[in-house]
Amino acid sequence: MCGIVGLFLKDKALEPQLGEMLAEMLEVMTGRGPDSAGFAVYGAGNAGHVKLTLRGDNLDGLAKALAAAIHVAVEATAHDTHLVLSVPAASEDAARVWLEAERPDLVITGSGQRIELYKEVGLPAEVATRFGLQQMAGTHGIGHTRMATESAVTTDGAHPFSTGPDQCLVHNGSLSNHKSLKRTLTREGIYIATDNDSEVAAGYLSWKMRDGASLAEALEASLDDLDGFFTFVVGTENGFAVLRDPISCKPAVMAETDQYVAFGSEYRALAGLPGIANARVFEPEPAHVYAWERQS
């Protein structure tokens, strides 16, 4: 049993409050998953640059050492056990090669022009506070509270999972064919770091979108290719989408106003949002893709 939340803002005036609202939604879902928590926020991007969110120990001085090694300016922002590096897009490959060689102990949790992705073991409120989610601004974000039922309680097993630039996924449910699908993705050059079926689902969507599918098209295809029961909330640089499997045994509720679209595993995750009393509140239909995209 896990809890999922997502928030996609239509009203730019709410963007400074994204983190504050998402943090409250995440904390409300603590009862569904107290083992670990994580979230991805799509904030401001720097044109021509890529953000790499790193997780690990001994992060002091890392940006300076990387900059000296690849001969470019590197900006860094520390958030507890995570460090967000901003490097010129043309130097991303060089940065990754250096990190793999010099700091193989670090994990890149997410990368892209706008995404920052944080996750840790602990209660959702503690994780959100440690990383300063309440102070983060952005256009959209997703979060997850985990109840580990298929593996140990580890940060590697926490959601979200990111397997492509500015792409991430949170999942409530269980897939039965993720082992065979992981082998297919590996042959196709999609790297899956853990045994978590949710990372395989994220990798599947990255694979489809890499080959030209839109987010909605990739989700439609997953209804044929993924076996099991699932609710997905997915983020991309400009998009936000929700999909439930044809049986839809996992709880889900959505709300839409002129200002936002919100998702929660339970309505109480949405109850504190502004204007919720006048929102269109509905249960997403089985096997139906709900997708929104921000205007550039």
Secondary structure, 3 states (H helix, E strand, C coil): CCEEEEEEECCHHHHHHHHHHHHHHHHHHHHHCCCEEEEEEECCCCCCEEEEEEECCCCCCHHHHHHHHHCCCCEEEEECCEEEEEEEHHHHHHHHHHHHHHCCCCEEEEEECCEEEEEEECCHHHHHHHHCHHHCCCCEEEEEEECCCCCCCCCCCCCCEEEECCEEEEEEEEECCHHHHHHHHHHCCCCCCCCCHHHHHHHHHHHHHHCCCCHHHHHHHHHHHCCEEEEEEEECCCEEEEEECCCCCCCCEEEECCCEEEEECCHHHCCCCCCHHHCEEECCCCCCCEEEECCC
